[in-house]
Amino acid sequence: MHQLAREFQDLRQTTETMIYITANFRERALLVPQYATDDKMKKVRYHDMIGDDIREFVSLSGCETLNDMIARAREH
């Protein structure tokens, strides 16, 4: 389980599409629930994971839920 937690913590978008990286994020969040206990925690982790070019359009405070954040990230 330790390796799964490390993979979740180290997950970063580089050249992957938003669809691909979001699917990886959701899958790993299910496998290590201690690192994604609630929507706020997932939002912070997702925000940190997405690429810089997209992160500038997606603010933590501007998105009420993780799904809002994912939708906004996909738009850009």
C-alpha positions in Angstrom: 0.0 0.0 0.0 2.9 2.3 0.6 3.8 2.4 -3.1 0.2 3.3 -4.0 0.3 6.2 -1.6 3.6 7.4 -3.0 2.2 7.2 -6.6 -0.8 9.3 -5.5 1.4 11.9 -3.8 3.8 12.1 -6.7 1.2 12.2 -9.5 1.8 15.3 -11.7 0.5 16.2 -15.1 3.2 16.5 -17.7 2.2 15.6 -21.3 -0.9 13.6 -20.4 -4.4 14.8 -21.4 -6.8 16.1 -18.7 -9.0 13.1 -19.3 -6.1 10.7 -18.7 -4.6 12.4 -15.7 -8.0 12.9 -14.1 -8.8 9.2 -14.5 -5.5 8.3 -12.9 -6.2 10.7 -10.1 -9.6 9.3 -9.4 -8.4 5.7 -9.5 -5.5 6.4 -7.1 -7.7 8.4 -4.8 -9.9 5.3 -4.4 -6.9 3.1 -3.6 -5.5 5.4 -0.9 -8.5 7.0 0.8 -6.4 8.2 3.7 -4.9 10.8 1.3 -8.3 11.8 -0.1 -10.7 11.7 2.8 -13.0 14.5 1.7 -13.7 16.8 -1.2 -11.6 19.6 0.1 -8.6 17.3 0.4 -9.1 15.9 -3.1 -9.4 19.5 -4.5 -6.1 20.5 -3.0 -4.4 17.4 -4.3 -5.9 17.7 -7.7 -5.0 21.4 -7.9 -1.4 20.5 -7.1 -1.3 17.7 -9.6 -2.5 19.6 -12.7 -0.1 21.3 -15.0 0.9 24.9 -14.5 -0.7 26.1 -17.7 -4.1 24.8 -16.5 -3.7 25.6 -12.8 -3.7 29.3 -13.6 -7.3 29.0 -14.7 -8.5 26.8 -11.9 -8.6 28.3 -8.4 -9.2 26.4 -5.2 -11.6 29.1 -3.9 -13.4 29.5 -7.2 -14.5 25.8 -7.3 -17.0 24.5 -4.8 -16.4 20.8 -5.5 -13.8 18.6 -7.1 -16.2 18.0 -10.0 -16.4 21.8 -10.6 -12.6 21.9 -10.6 -12.3 19.0 -13.0 -14.9 20.6 -15.3 -13.0 23.9 -15.3 -9.7 22.2 -15.9 -11.1 20.3 -18.9 -12.3 23.6 -20.4 -8.8 24.8 -20.6 
